[in-house]
Amino acid sequence: MSGQSKETIMRQNIIELVKNDDLAAVKITLEQGADVNTRDEAQQNLLLIATIGRQPEMVKLLLAHGADVNMQAENLDSPFLYAGASGHTELVKLYLEHGARFDIFNRYHGSALIPACERGHIETVKLLVSTKGFPIDHINRLGWTALLEAVILGDGSEKYQAIVQVLKDGGANLHITDKNGLTALQLARNLGYREIARILE
């Protein structure tokens, strides 16, 4: 370790401790002055590492020490965005309580809701749609809202029907079109998703 500063050693150490889910050692290292927003080589902060690792207790410890739920990695993932896209509903709820911002977007310029809809994470969708001020009609770089993505990239099955219903009940704009000028209803009909089309009619 010659030539490495104490800060560098501490940074490498706490990253490994978080990856190993060593709560006690992370707590001690933070109390010794390690930065709770330490990043790895991919610019993922400790909270994002714990989020990816599905480590709820580590997440709570890091949040208690002031970890940033909005800090973005090189690929533009943040703890909040990743939790939403992955359907970690309890973590999404925690991050909403700790200042999750709605004007920070992923590499597709999408919100936490859009990939949650695409991947069929119903409970996460319900939570975000019911969150005051959440931009449910945000349009990503592909020209899609959460509703359009649920139709285009879903498979028309019951979970996507449920998501479309949640979005509709939550006030999603049904008239926004994709880049080809098609609404979610028109796309559902074209894809043969009769139940989704019925919901949207």
C-alpha positions, -999 to +999 in steps of 0.1 A: +000+000+000+030+023-002+023+055-020-014+053-013-029+080+009-050+071+039-081+084+021-074+061-009-070+031+013-102+040+033-121+045+000-111+011-013-118-005+020-153+008+025-163-001-011-153-037-004-170-037+030-203-025+014-201-051-013-195-078+014-225-064+033-204-060+065-226-036+084-205-034+116-173-027+097-190-001+075-204+017+105-170+018+122-153+030+090-179+058+085-174+069+121-137+070+114-143+096+088-149+077+055-170+095+030-205+081+028-207+091-008-175+073-018-176+062-054-161+031-071-143+032-105-177+033-123-187+063-102-213+043-083-217+056-048-219+033-018-257+036-018-260+025-054-237-004-047-259-015-018-291-010-039-277-032-067-268-057-041-303-058-026-289-049+009-317-031+027-300-029+061-268-015+045-290+010+026-306+022+059-272+026+075-258+046+046-290+068+046-286+074+083-251+088+075-264+111+048-259+091+016-271+108-016-300+090-032-296+111-064-259+108-071-254+094-106-228+069-118-211+070-152-240+052-168-264+078-152-279+053-127-287+067-093-299+047-062-334+060-068-335+054-105-320+019-102-344+010-074-374+021-095-362+002-126-355-029-106-388-030-087-372-025-052-404-009-040-393-006-003-361+011-014-380+034-037-402+044-007-371+050+014-355+071-013-386+092-017-385+099+020-348+109+017-351+135-011-354+116-043-355+141-072-378+138-102-356+159-126-327+134-128-330+109-156-313+077-167-293+072-199-325+070-219-336+103-203-362+083-185-377+085-150-378+058-124-413+050-135-407+043-172-385+012-168-407+000-139-436-001-163-416-018-190-405-045-166-439-051-150-431-039-114-467-032-104-461-022-068-433+002-077-456+017-104-484+021-079-461+039-055-446+063-080-480+071-096-494+080-062-464+102-053-473+138-054-456+157-081-441+127-099-440+133-136-460+103-149-462+118-184-424+124-188-412+115-223-379+097-227-353+099-255-372+072-274-403+094-275-422+072-250-441+079-217-445+053-191-478+043-206-464+040-241-435+019-229-459-004-209-478-011-241-449-012-266-424-032-245-449-051-224-465-083-236-502-075-230-504-099-201-523-093-168-495-075-151-493-050-180-530-046-180-528-038-143-501-013-149-520+004-177-550+006-154-529+022-126-515+048-150-549+056-164-564+059-129-534+080-118-542+106-145-517+096-172-524+115-205-538+089-229-534+112-259-496+115-260-483+098-292-451+080-301-428+094-328-450+078-354-481+097-341-497+066-325-514+067-291-512+039-265-547+028-275-538+026-312-506+007-304-525-017-282-549-024-310-521-029-335-504-053-311-536-073-305-537-064-268-575-064-266-578-060-228-553-031-227-572-015-256-605-019-236-590-002-206-578+027-227-610+032-248 
